[in-house]
Structures are given as structure tokens and as C-alpha cells.
């Protein structure tokens, strides 16, 4: 993987390691969700451990729906900011 995120090669390697680890983590959660049928594994609040602050809300069906809406909103905001064509 020869991608350049920042100029500093040490920081770039760290960021690429974090990105790779996040991708592996998401693939594992996707498989867990598919095999268990439990969408809670893909709940964004669960992934970023926000569920420790309000566990009853974030683990509910409504919290999961809000989680997916937040992820979609962040995706489109990042897409708009990067202006990739």
C-alpha cells in the first residue's frame, strides 16, 4: 500500500496502520452481524464506545437507527468536503 496521507513518513505509516486496522475491524463486525443477525455490532455508537455513556439509548433500536443515519450524514459530509470526482 503506497498511499500518502501526510508528508511525514512516520506519521503517514501510523495513519495507514490505523486505517488498515479500522478496515479489518469493520470487516470483522460485518461478519459478526451477518452470522448473528444482530445489527448492534454495526451500531456506530457501539463501535466508537459511546455506548458507555448512555447504554440504554445507544443499544436500543432507535439508537441503532440514529447511528446509521449519523454514519450516512458523515459520509456525505466527508464526500462533499473532499469534492472527489
Legacy VTK file of the C-alpha trace (Angstrom):
# vtk DataFile Version 3.0
C-alpha trace
ASCII
DATASET POLYDATA
POINTS 85 float
0.000 0.000 0.000
1.806 3.079 -1.234
-0.572 5.871 -0.198
0.487 9.277 1.032
-1.818 10.951 3.537
0.710 13.378 5.057
4.289 14.367 4.226
5.913 12.945 7.376
6.672 9.280 6.641
6.364 8.195 10.299
3.011 9.871 10.774
1.895 8.564 7.382
2.775 4.994 8.415
0.857 5.441 11.679
-2.222 6.787 9.874
-2.119 3.951 7.334
-1.832 1.418 10.175
-4.854 2.987 11.879
-6.830 2.964 8.623
-5.937 -0.665 7.917
-6.845 -1.692 11.472
-10.176 0.118 11.202
-10.948 -1.660 7.925
-10.144 -5.075 9.417
-12.278 -4.220 12.446
-15.247 -3.224 10.270
-14.974 -6.414 8.170
-14.954 -8.496 11.347
-18.028 -6.638 12.655
-19.778 -7.135 9.318
-19.201 -10.897 9.508
-20.361 -10.964 13.132
-23.518 -9.120 12.106
-24.188 -11.453 9.188
-23.653 -14.626 11.212
-25.525 -13.481 14.324
-28.228 -11.368 12.680
-27.626 -8.700 15.323
-27.291 -5.173 13.892
-25.899 -3.911 17.184
-22.403 -4.928 16.036
-22.614 -2.271 13.292
-24.054 0.392 15.567
-21.636 3.321 15.211
-22.101 4.351 18.831
-21.055 0.846 19.860
-18.021 0.932 17.542
-16.719 4.218 18.999
-17.667 3.101 22.540
-20.145 5.941 23.040
-22.480 3.286 24.388
-20.639 3.551 27.715
-22.187 6.997 28.274
-25.830 6.204 27.510
-26.054 2.396 27.206
-29.848 2.218 27.298
-30.250 4.704 24.449
-27.436 3.563 22.177
-28.309 -0.128 22.453
-31.970 0.440 21.555
-33.476 0.064 18.092
-33.950 3.852 17.922
-30.285 4.371 18.824
-29.245 1.957 16.077
-31.375 3.828 13.512
-29.855 7.149 14.607
-26.421 5.532 14.382
-26.946 4.541 10.740
-28.374 7.983 9.900
-25.338 9.645 11.529
-22.945 7.448 9.546
-24.707 8.313 6.283
-24.663 12.019 7.140
-20.945 11.919 7.987
-20.228 10.000 4.774
-21.962 12.607 2.617
-20.340 15.492 4.503
-16.882 13.970 4.000
-17.683 13.306 0.341
-18.778 16.938 -0.112
-15.738 18.335 1.716
-13.302 16.249 -0.350
-15.088 17.137 -3.585
-13.875 13.921 -5.245
-14.893 13.456 -8.868
LINES 1 86
85 0 1 2 3 4 5 6 7 8 9 10 11 12 13 14 15 16 17 18 19 20 21 22 23 24 25 26 27 28 29 30 31 32 33 34 35 36 37 38 39 40 41 42 43 44 45 46 47 48 49 50 51 52 53 54 55 56 57 58 59 60 61 62 63 64 65 66 67 68 69 70 71 72 73 74 75 76 77 78 79 80 81 82 83 84
